[in-house]
Amino acid sequence: MKKIIIMLFSLCFIIFSIQSCNTVKGVGKDIEKAGEAIQKTVK
C-alpha cells in the first residue's frame, strides 16, 4: 500500500514539474516577444 501511495505522489510531482517547465517556456516566449516589440518601436 505504501508503494502505491509513493508512486502516486511521484507521478503527481513529475506531472507538475513538466507543466511548470512548459509554463516557464511560455513566459519566456512572451517576454521575448514584448522585447522585440519594444525594439521595433525604438527603431
C-alpha distance matrix in Angstrom:
0.0 3.8 5.4 5.3 6.5 8.8 10.0 10.9 12.7 14.4 15.5 16.9 18.6 20.2 21.4 23.0 24.5 26.1 27.4 28.9 30.7 32.3 33.3 35.0 36.8 38.0 39.3 41.0 42.7 43.9 45.4 47.0 48.7 49.9 51.4 53.1 54.5 55.9 57.5 59.2 60.5 61.9 63.7
3.8 0.0 3.8 5.4 5.2 6.1 8.5 9.9 10.7 12.2 14.1 15.4 16.5 18.3 20.0 21.2 22.4 24.4 25.9 27.0 28.7 30.6 31.6 32.9 34.9 36.3 37.4 38.9 40.9 42.1 43.3 45.0 46.9 47.9 49.3 51.2 52.7 53.9 55.4 57.3 58.6 59.8 61.7
5.4 3.8 0.0 3.8 5.5 5.1 6.0 8.6 10.0 10.4 12.1 14.2 15.2 16.3 18.2 20.0 20.8 22.5 24.3 25.6 26.9 28.8 30.2 31.4 33.1 34.7 36.1 37.4 39.2 40.7 42.0 43.4 45.3 46.6 47.8 49.6 51.2 52.5 53.9 55.7 57.2 58.4 60.1
5.3 5.4 3.8 0.0 3.8 5.5 5.1 6.1 8.7 9.8 10.4 12.3 14.2 15.3 16.4 18.4 19.8 21.1 22.6 24.3 25.9 27.3 28.6 30.3 31.9 33.2 34.7 36.3 37.9 39.2 40.7 42.2 43.8 45.2 46.7 48.3 49.8 51.3 52.7 54.3 55.8 57.2 58.9
6.5 5.2 5.5 3.8 0.0 3.8 5.4 5.1 6.2 8.5 9.9 10.6 12.3 14.3 15.4 16.6 18.3 20.1 21.2 22.6 24.5 26.1 27.0 28.6 30.6 31.8 32.9 34.7 36.5 37.6 39.0 40.7 42.4 43.5 45.0 46.8 48.2 49.5 51.1 52.8 54.1 55.5 57.4
8.8 6.1 5.1 5.5 3.8 0.0 3.8 5.5 5.2 6.1 8.6 9.9 10.5 12.3 14.3 15.4 16.4 18.4 20.1 21.0 22.6 24.6 25.7 26.9 28.8 30.4 31.5 32.9 34.9 36.2 37.3 39.0 40.9 42.0 43.3 45.1 46.7 47.9 49.4 51.2 52.6 53.8 55.6
10.0 8.5 6.0 5.1 5.4 3.8 0.0 3.8 5.5 5.0 6.1 8.6 9.8 10.5 12.2 14.2 15.2 16.5 18.4 19.9 21.1 22.8 24.3 25.7 27.2 28.8 30.3 31.6 33.3 34.8 36.2 37.6 39.4 40.8 42.1 43.7 45.4 46.8 48.1 49.8 51.4 52.7 54.3
10.9 9.9 8.6 6.1 5.1 5.5 3.8 0.0 3.8 5.4 5.1 6.2 8.6 9.9 10.6 12.3 14.2 15.5 16.6 18.3 20.1 21.4 22.6 24.4 26.1 27.2 28.7 30.4 32.0 33.1 34.7 36.4 37.9 39.2 40.7 42.4 43.8 45.2 46.8 48.4 49.7 51.3 53.0
12.7 10.7 10.0 8.7 6.2 5.2 5.5 3.8 0.0 3.8 5.4 5.1 6.1 8.6 9.9 10.6 12.2 14.3 15.4 16.4 18.4 20.2 20.9 22.4 24.5 25.8 26.8 28.5 30.4 31.5 32.8 34.6 36.3 37.3 38.8 40.7 42.1 43.3 44.9 46.7 47.9 49.3 51.2
14.4 12.2 10.4 9.8 8.5 6.1 5.0 5.4 3.8 0.0 3.8 5.5 5.1 6.2 8.6 10.0 10.5 12.4 14.3 15.3 16.6 18.7 20.0 21.1 22.8 24.5 25.8 27.0 28.9 30.4 31.6 33.1 35.0 36.3 37.5 39.2 40.9 42.2 43.5 45.4 46.8 48.1 49.8
15.5 14.1 12.1 10.4 9.9 8.6 6.1 5.1 5.4 3.8 0.0 3.8 5.4 5.1 6.2 8.7 9.8 10.7 12.4 14.3 15.5 16.9 18.5 20.1 21.5 22.9 24.5 26.0 27.5 29.0 30.6 31.9 33.5 35.0 36.4 37.9 39.5 41.1 42.4 44.0 45.5 47.0 48.6
16.9 15.4 14.2 12.3 10.6 9.9 8.6 6.2 5.1 5.5 3.8 0.0 3.8 5.5 5.1 6.2 8.5 10.0 10.6 12.2 14.3 15.6 16.5 18.3 20.2 21.2 22.5 24.4 26.0 27.0 28.6 30.3 31.8 33.0 34.6 36.4 37.7 39.1 40.7 42.3 43.6 45.1 46.9
18.6 16.5 15.2 14.2 12.3 10.5 9.8 8.6 6.1 5.1 5.4 3.8 0.0 3.8 5.5 5.2 6.1 8.7 9.9 10.5 12.4 14.4 15.2 16.4 18.5 20.0 21.0 22.5 24.5 25.7 26.9 28.6 30.4 31.5 32.8 34.7 36.3 37.4 38.9 40.8 42.1 43.4 45.2
20.2 18.3 16.3 15.3 14.3 12.3 10.5 9.9 8.6 6.2 5.1 5.5 3.8 0.0 3.8 5.5 5.0 6.2 8.6 9.9 10.7 12.6 14.3 15.4 16.8 18.6 20.1 21.2 22.9 24.6 25.9 27.2 29.0 30.5 31.7 33.3 35.0 36.5 37.7 39.4 41.0 42.3 43.9
21.4 20.0 18.2 16.4 15.4 14.3 12.2 10.6 9.9 8.6 6.2 5.1 5.5 3.8 0.0 3.8 5.4 5.2 6.3 8.7 10.1 10.9 12.4 14.4 15.7 16.8 18.6 20.2 21.5 22.9 24.6 26.0 27.4 29.0 30.6 32.0 33.4 35.1 36.5 38.0 39.5 41.1 42.6
23.0 21.2 20.0 18.4 16.6 15.4 14.2 12.3 10.6 10.0 8.7 6.2 5.2 5.5 3.8 0.0 3.8 5.4 5.0 6.1 8.6 9.9 10.4 12.2 14.3 15.2 16.4 18.3 20.0 21.0 22.4 24.2 25.8 26.9 28.5 30.3 31.6 32.9 34.6 36.2 37.5 39.0 40.8
24.5 22.4 20.8 19.8 18.3 16.4 15.2 14.2 12.2 10.5 9.8 8.5 6.1 5.0 5.4 3.8 0.0 3.8 5.4 5.2 6.3 8.8 9.9 10.6 12.5 14.3 15.4 16.6 18.6 20.1 21.2 22.6 24.6 25.9 27.0 28.8 30.5 31.7 33.1 34.9 36.4 37.6 39.3
26.1 24.4 22.5 21.1 20.1 18.4 16.5 15.5 14.3 12.4 10.7 10.0 8.7 6.2 5.2 5.4 3.8 0.0 3.8 5.5 5.2 6.4 8.7 10.0 10.8 12.6 14.5 15.5 16.9 18.7 20.3 21.3 23.0 24.7 26.0 27.3 29.0 30.7 31.8 33.4 35.1 36.5 38.0
27.4 25.9 24.3 22.6 21.2 20.1 18.4 16.6 15.4 14.3 12.4 10.6 9.9 8.6 6.3 5.0 5.4 3.8 0.0 3.8 5.4 5.2 6.2 8.7 10.0 10.6 12.4 14.3 15.5 16.6 18.5 20.0 21.3 22.7 24.5 25.9 27.2 28.9 30.4 31.8 33.3 34.9 36.6
28.9 27.0 25.6 24.3 22.6 21.0 19.9 18.3 16.4 15.3 14.3 12.2 10.5 9.9 8.7 6.1 5.2 5.5 3.8 0.0 3.8 5.4 4.9 6.1 8.6 9.7 10.4 12.2 14.2 15.2 16.4 18.2 20.0 21.0 22.4 24.3 25.7 27.0 28.6 30.3 31.6 33.0 34.8
30.7 28.7 26.9 25.9 24.5 22.6 21.1 20.1 18.4 16.6 15.5 14.3 12.4 10.7 10.1 8.6 6.3 5.2 5.4 3.8 0.0 3.8 5.3 5.1 6.2 8.6 9.9 10.5 12.4 14.3 15.4 16.5 18.5 20.1 21.1 22.6 24.5 25.9 27.0 28.8 30.4 31.7 33.2
32.3 30.6 28.8 27.3 26.1 24.6 22.8 21.4 20.2 18.7 16.9 15.6 14.4 12.6 10.9 9.9 8.8 6.4 5.2 5.4 3.8 0.0 3.8 5.5 5.1 6.2 8.7 9.8 10.6 12.4 14.3 15.3 16.6 18.5 20.0 21.1 22.7 24.5 25.8 27.1 28.8 30.5 31.8
33.3 31.6 30.2 28.6 27.0 25.7 24.3 22.6 20.9 20.0 18.5 16.5 15.2 14.3 12.4 10.4 9.9 8.7 6.2 4.9 5.3 3.8 0.0 3.8 5.4 5.0 6.2 8.6 9.9 10.6 12.4 14.2 15.4 16.6 18.4 20.0 21.2 22.7 24.4 25.9 27.2 28.8 30.6
35.0 32.9 31.4 30.3 28.6 26.9 25.7 24.4 22.4 21.1 20.1 18.3 16.4 15.4 14.4 12.2 10.6 10.0 8.7 6.1 5.1 5.5 3.8 0.0 3.8 5.4 5.1 6.1 8.7 9.9 10.6 12.2 14.3 15.3 16.4 18.4 20.0 21.1 22.5 24.4 25.8 27.0 28.8
36.8 34.9 33.1 31.9 30.6 28.8 27.2 26.1 24.5 22.8 21.5 20.2 18.5 16.8 15.7 14.3 12.5 10.8 10.0 8.6 6.2 5.1 5.4 3.8 0.0 3.8 5.5 5.0 6.2 8.7 9.9 10.5 12.4 14.3 15.3 16.5 18.5 20.1 21.0 22.7 24.5 25.8 27.2
38.0 36.3 34.7 33.2 31.8 30.4 28.8 27.2 25.8 24.5 22.9 21.2 20.0 18.6 16.8 15.2 14.3 12.6 10.6 9.7 8.6 6.2 5.0 5.4 3.8 0.0 3.8 5.4 5.1 6.3 8.7 9.8 10.7 12.4 14.3 15.4 16.7 18.6 20.1 21.2 22.8 24.6 26.1
39.3 37.4 36.1 34.7 32.9 31.5 30.3 28.7 26.8 25.8 24.5 22.5 21.0 20.1 18.6 16.4 15.4 14.5 12.4 10.4 9.9 8.7 6.2 5.1 5.5 3.8 0.0 3.8 5.4 5.1 6.2 8.5 9.9 10.6 12.3 14.3 15.4 16.6 18.4 20.1 21.2 22.7 24.6
41.0 38.9 37.4 36.3 34.7 32.9 31.6 30.4 28.5 27.0 26.0 24.4 22.5 21.2 20.2 18.3 16.6 15.5 14.3 12.2 10.5 9.8 8.6 6.1 5.0 5.4 3.8 0.0 3.8 5.4 5.2 6.1 8.7 9.9 10.5 12.3 14.3 15.4 16.5 18.5 20.0 21.1 22.7
42.7 40.9 39.2 37.9 36.5 34.9 33.3 32.0 30.4 28.9 27.5 26.0 24.5 22.9 21.5 20.0 18.6 16.9 15.5 14.2 12.4 10.6 9.9 8.7 6.2 5.1 5.4 3.8 0.0 3.8 5.5 5.0 6.2 8.6 9.8 10.5 12.3 14.3 15.3 16.5 18.4 20.0 21.2
43.9 42.1 40.7 39.2 37.6 36.2 34.8 33.1 31.5 30.4 29.0 27.0 25.7 24.6 22.9 21.0 20.1 18.7 16.6 15.2 14.3 12.4 10.6 9.9 8.7 6.3 5.1 5.4 3.8 0.0 3.8 5.4 5.2 6.2 8.6 9.9 10.6 12.4 14.3 15.5 16.6 18.5 20.3
45.4 43.3 42.0 40.7 39.0 37.3 36.2 34.7 32.8 31.6 30.6 28.6 26.9 25.9 24.6 22.4 21.2 20.3 18.5 16.4 15.4 14.3 12.4 10.6 9.9 8.7 6.2 5.2 5.5 3.8 0.0 3.8 5.5 5.0 6.1 8.6 9.8 10.6 12.3 14.3 15.3 16.5 18.6
47.0 45.0 43.4 42.2 40.7 39.0 37.6 36.4 34.6 33.1 31.9 30.3 28.6 27.2 26.0 24.2 22.6 21.3 20.0 18.2 16.5 15.3 14.2 12.2 10.5 9.8 8.5 6.1 5.0 5.4 3.8 0.0 3.8 5.4 5.1 6.2 8.7 9.9 10.6 12.4 14.3 15.4 16.7
48.7 46.9 45.3 43.8 42.4 40.9 39.4 37.9 36.3 35.0 33.5 31.8 30.4 29.0 27.4 25.8 24.6 23.0 21.3 20.0 18.5 16.6 15.4 14.3 12.4 10.7 9.9 8.7 6.2 5.2 5.5 3.8 0.0 3.8 5.4 5.0 6.2 8.7 9.8 10.6 12.4 14.3 15.5
49.9 47.9 46.6 45.2 43.5 42.0 40.8 39.2 37.3 36.3 35.0 33.0 31.5 30.5 29.0 26.9 25.9 24.7 22.7 21.0 20.1 18.5 16.6 15.3 14.3 12.4 10.6 9.9 8.6 6.2 5.0 5.4 3.8 0.0 3.8 5.4 5.1 6.3 8.7 9.9 10.6 12.4 14.5
51.4 49.3 47.8 46.7 45.0 43.3 42.1 40.7 38.8 37.5 36.4 34.6 32.8 31.7 30.6 28.5 27.0 26.0 24.5 22.4 21.1 20.0 18.4 16.4 15.3 14.3 12.3 10.5 9.8 8.6 6.1 5.1 5.4 3.8 0.0 3.8 5.4 5.1 6.2 8.7 9.9 10.6 12.5
53.1 51.2 49.6 48.3 46.8 45.1 43.7 42.4 40.7 39.2 37.9 36.4 34.7 33.3 32.0 30.3 28.8 27.3 25.9 24.3 22.6 21.1 20.0 18.4 16.5 15.4 14.3 12.3 10.5 9.9 8.6 6.2 5.0 5.4 3.8 0.0 3.8 5.4 5.0 6.2 8.6 9.9 10.7
54.5 52.7 51.2 49.8 48.2 46.7 45.4 43.8 42.1 40.9 39.5 37.7 36.3 35.0 33.4 31.6 30.5 29.0 27.2 25.7 24.5 22.7 21.2 20.0 18.5 16.7 15.4 14.3 12.3 10.6 9.8 8.7 6.2 5.1 5.4 3.8 0.0 3.8 5.4 5.1 6.2 8.7 10.1
55.9 53.9 52.5 51.3 49.5 47.9 46.8 45.2 43.3 42.2 41.1 39.1 37.4 36.5 35.1 32.9 31.7 30.7 28.9 27.0 25.9 24.5 22.7 21.1 20.1 18.6 16.6 15.4 14.3 12.4 10.6 9.9 8.7 6.3 5.1 5.4 3.8 0.0 3.8 5.4 5.0 6.2 8.7
57.5 55.4 53.9 52.7 51.1 49.4 48.1 46.8 44.9 43.5 42.4 40.7 38.9 37.7 36.5 34.6 33.1 31.8 30.4 28.6 27.0 25.8 24.4 22.5 21.0 20.1 18.4 16.5 15.3 14.3 12.3 10.6 9.8 8.7 6.2 5.0 5.4 3.8 0.0 3.8 5.4 5.1 6.3
59.2 57.3 55.7 54.3 52.8 51.2 49.8 48.4 46.7 45.4 44.0 42.3 40.8 39.4 38.0 36.2 34.9 33.4 31.8 30.3 28.8 27.1 25.9 24.4 22.7 21.2 20.1 18.5 16.5 15.5 14.3 12.4 10.6 9.9 8.7 6.2 5.1 5.4 3.8 0.0 3.8 5.5 5.3
60.5 58.6 57.2 55.8 54.1 52.6 51.4 49.7 47.9 46.8 45.5 43.6 42.1 41.0 39.5 37.5 36.4 35.1 33.3 31.6 30.4 28.8 27.2 25.8 24.5 22.8 21.2 20.0 18.4 16.6 15.3 14.3 12.4 10.6 9.9 8.6 6.2 5.0 5.4 3.8 0.0 3.8 5.5
61.9 59.8 58.4 57.2 55.5 53.8 52.7 51.3 49.3 48.1 47.0 45.1 43.4 42.3 41.1 39.0 37.6 36.5 34.9 33.0 31.7 30.5 28.8 27.0 25.8 24.6 22.7 21.1 20.0 18.5 16.5 15.4 14.3 12.4 10.6 9.9 8.7 6.2 5.1 5.5 3.8 0.0 3.8
63.7 61.7 60.1 58.9 57.4 55.6 54.3 53.0 51.2 49.8 48.6 46.9 45.2 43.9 42.6 40.8 39.3 38.0 36.6 34.8 33.2 31.8 30.6 28.8 27.2 26.1 24.6 22.7 21.2 20.3 18.6 16.7 15.5 14.5 12.5 10.7 10.1 8.7 6.3 5.3 5.5 3.8 0.0
